[in-house]
Amino acid sequence: MFNFLRLLFTKAAVVSAIVVATATPTPSSLVCHSLNGLPDLNCTPGVVDQNVTQANISSTICVSGYTTKVRPSTGYTNKLKVEQIKEYGYSDTNVKDYEEDHLIPLEIGGSPTDPKNLWPELGNSPNPKDKIENLCHKLVCSGKIGLSEAQNEIANNWRTACQSGTSTIKPTQTTVVPVTTPKNSPPPVNTSVSQPNNGATALCVDGTFSFATSHKGACSHHGGVKEFFK
């Protein structure tokens, strides 16, 4: 009888220990925090699409309509939004108050579906980040900043991304345009040679003087004007 009671108490203690262990809540292994509208870089570091490279931007992201071809379905992003709202510990759990946004946007080669490139951003679209995304896309496609440079900047802090991206802008070339004298323009007035005291207005090519009252018609029968005196 003693051994039986001892065994009974031992089993009860074991069961009680299992129940207590099971009832103890296990903290989530992934706790994310958003600060000032920026995602948690541990949870949402940003992931690029390996199919987009600097060499092929002219046939991918810089082609109109590219993002519509790679954008994931709302069914996928809405489900992920619900999960990540919990991971981020938002007190507001209304999914309509968030946009499941790509940290590295599709228009500069962000991964369309990787959860580490998506997070529930408070506020509906369009939002201030959209303007930054458009700026980065414009600068990358115009060759003013590199693709990876834009991706890194927007992943680290989208608020300041692509706003100092002029490092690869080539300096403006100054073109020197030579000045030519029209063929029919009269020769310049000679101010370095002493003028004759005979009242001539021009010296003709054949060495004679012209006394024309104006430049027009001077030396017309003497091979043209070599130089004007006044």
Residue pairs with C-beta under 8 A, 6 or more apart in sequence:
28 87
30 43
30 87
31 87
31 89
32 39
32 40
32 42
32 43
32 44
32 84
32 87
32 88
32 89
32 119
33 40
33 88
33 89
34 40
34 88
34 90
34 119
34 122
36 159
37 121
37 122
37 128
37 129
37 159
38 157
38 158
38 159
39 103
39 119
39 121
40 88
40 119
41 155
41 156
43 84
43 87
43 88
43 116
43 119
44 103
44 116
44 117
44 118
44 119
45 103
45 116
45 155
46 103
46 104
46 110
46 116
46 117
46 151
46 154
46 155
47 104
47 110
47 111
47 114
47 116
47 117
48 104
48 109
48 110
48 111
48 117
48 151
49 70
49 106
49 109
49 110
49 111
49 112
51 60
52 60
52 61
52 109
52 147
53 109
53 147
54 146
54 147
54 148
57 109
57 140
57 141
57 147
60 66
60 109
61 67
61 106
61 107
61 108
61 109
61 137
61 140
61 141
62 140
62 141
66 106
66 107
67 106
67 107
70 106
70 112
71 106
71 112
72 112
72 113
76 113
77 100
77 118
78 95
78 100
80 100
80 115
80 118
81 95
81 98
81 100
81 120
82 95
84 100
84 115
84 118
84 119
84 120
85 93
85 95
85 98
85 120
86 93
88 119
88 120
90 98
90 120
90 122
92 122
95 120
96 124
97 122
97 123
97 124
98 120
98 121
98 122
98 123
99 120
99 121
99 123
99 124
99 125
99 127
100 118
100 119
100 120
100 121
101 118
101 119
101 120
101 121
101 125
101 129
102 110
102 111
102 112
102 117
102 118
103 110
103 117
103 118
103 119
103 154
103 155
103 158
104 110
104 111
104 117
104 151
104 154
104 155
105 133
105 136
105 137
105 154
106 112
107 133
107 134
107 136
107 137
108 133
108 136
108 137
108 140
108 147
108 150
108 151
108 154
109 147
109 151
110 117
110 151
111 117
121 127
121 129
128 159
129 158
132 154
132 158
132 159
132 161
132 162
132 163
133 154
133 158
135 161
135 162
135 163
136 145
136 150
136 153
136 154
136 161
136 162
136 165
139 145
139 150
139 162
139 165
140 146
140 147
140 150
143 168
144 165
144 166
144 168
144 169
145 162
145 165
145 166
145 167
145 168
146 168
149 165
150 161
150 162
150 165
153 160
153 161
153 162
153 165
154 161
154 162
186 215
186 225
186 228
187 225
187 226
187 227
187 228
188 227
188 228
189 227
189 228
189 229
189 230
190 203
190 227
190 228
190 229
193 227
195 229
195 230
196 209
196 229
198 209
199 211
200 209
200 210
200 211
200 229
201 210
201 211
201 212
201 213
201 215
201 218
201 228
201 229
201 230
202 209
202 210
202 212
202 215
202 218
202 219
202 225
202 226
202 227
202 228
202 229
203 209
203 210
203 225
203 226
203 227
203 228
203 229
204 210
204 218
204 219
204 222
204 223
204 224
204 225
204 226
205 219
205 222
205 223
205 224
205 225
205 226
206 222
206 223
208 219
208 222
210 218
210 219
210 222
210 225
212 218
212 219
215 225
215 228
218 225
218 228
219 225
219 226
